[in-house]
């Protein structure tokens, strides 16, 4: 079996109402979707983040997979890595392409063998994955009543944890929002907040101390993820555990963070870390270092299914009789913000029960893609890749 064609397209949907976080507001949701074709008629799906302008660069990297046997997942992953490796740092388009291709290859391998991805990756340890709700962005000109109504809704749906945004308002205003949220959801639901890299160390520590009495499970991305010194300063002095890593790629970027214990919790994203293969490797590294592993998610059912499969192989953090989410068992982000593509693209549409989602059991990723929906949200023309690289690519 050979890979004979890869289709790369930019997908974007407009929102009925914009929402914001510390850095900006958005009125769209977007991603890049890859469809990998084989000469046996089996196709695999992957996705990553990017823009319309990045499609050509991602397609250029995808040429490295043309002509390869899709069952040789590790060989293809390392081929891309060797071709784009610069001082232990991927270029942006390269790691995004590698992540999506790796997901698609796992989908193909599962379909060709009649097994779900978790089985072809080595066999699942978990049949379901603990999740928490991500939402609680700034909406309606920072209206608090809307925010609190949304938080209460997650409790009613059965979520045992949720994450809110901070960093766009003054420290006092955001601290008041955290206190109001805690009051609205009660003492038994986990509460986390995410600053999206908006603080300097001094402000981050001031804020952490202002809300330390609100039983916060983690403080996400207080400072820029690649700023070792700033995050370490916060991690050493914060009364709240510090998390980060959604923008980091491959084990080589995570390795120094593990060695220095920059974060108490790491949150790689399967769309940018290097796909299911690298997600699993980083997860095992986290376990070895005694660092909690709670991946980030902001895509559609394609990457959510891939993340579920990868986490099905993640051992608990410490040896014990029971799996306890947040304590020794990983929890996966379950984005609840509006996303017209995610809400329509895949079947089944994933739902949670008691804050857990079942790992798919059908072959491959275990999802079906509605290609009419995909076409409807496609912007620009898809790029078709059907010729292999004959020389070292330049990025």
C-alpha positions, 0 to 999 in steps of 0.5 A: 500500500502506498500514499498516492495523494494528499489533499490540504484545505483551509476550513473556516466558519463565521460565528453568530457572536464573537468571543474573546480571551486575553489577546484578542476577540474572534468571530471565526473558527478555522483549521487545516484539514488533510485527506490522505489517499492510498492506492488501495482506496483507503483514506485517512483524515488529519487536521491541524491549525493554520491559515489560508496562507499556510496551506501551501507550506503544509502541502510542501511538507506533505510531499515527503509522505507521497509514495511511502507505505502508510503503515510505516508511521514511525518511518514517515514521522522521522523522515519529516522530522529529519527533513525539517529539523533545525537545532531541535526546533521544527518550523511551524508548517512542518510540525503542523503537517507532521501532526495532521499526517500522523493522525491520518496515517493512524486512521489508515492503519486502523481501517486497513486492519479493522482495528481502532487507533488505540489498538494499533498503537499498542492497546488501550488502558482506558475505555473512556477518558475524563474530560472538562469543559472549556468555555467561559470566554469573554462575551457580550462586552465582558458581561458577567451574568452571561458568563455565570449562566454558562458556568451553571450550564456546565454543572447541569450537564454533568461536567466535573470541571471547567476552565475560564479565561482571565487576562483581558481585564484588570487583576481585580476585575478578573479576580472578582469573576473567578470568585463569582464563578466559584460561587456559581458552580459550588465547591465540588466542581473543579475550576481552572483559569487560562491567561493565554500567556498574558502576564509578566511574572509579577502580575501572574503571582499577584493574581494567583495570590488574589484567588488562592482561596478559591480552590483553583486546580491550575493556572494555565499559561500565565506567561509566554510558554517559551519563556523558561525563566518567567514560567519557572519564577511563577511555578516556584512561588505560585500557590496554584499549580501552573500548566502550559505547553499547548504551543510546544512541539515534539519531545525536544521542546518538552524535555527541558520543561520536564527537566526544569519542572517549568510546569506542574501540568503539561498540555500538548495539543495533538494538532501541534505536538506531532500527532498521536505518535508524539502525543504518546511519547510526551505523555510517557515522558510526563509520567516518568518525570511525575508531571501531570499530563492533561492535553489541550484540544481546540479542533474538531472531531478529527483531532478529538478522536485522535486525542481520545485514542492517544490518551487511552494508552496513557498510564496513570501518574502514580501506582495506585488501586484506582484512577482518579481524574486530575490526581493520577489520571489525565483529563482532556480538554473538551471545547464547548465554545461555538464551532460550526465546523466541529458541530457538523463535520463528524459522526458521531458527534462526541458527547460526555456522560459524567464528565467522561467520553468513550474512546471510539471502537470502530476501525481507525479514528472511528469517525465519519466525515461529512464531505459536504460540510467540509466543502461548504466551509472550505475557503480557497482551493484545496491544494492537491499533493501527488508528487514526491520530494526529490530533493531536500525541501526548503522552508 
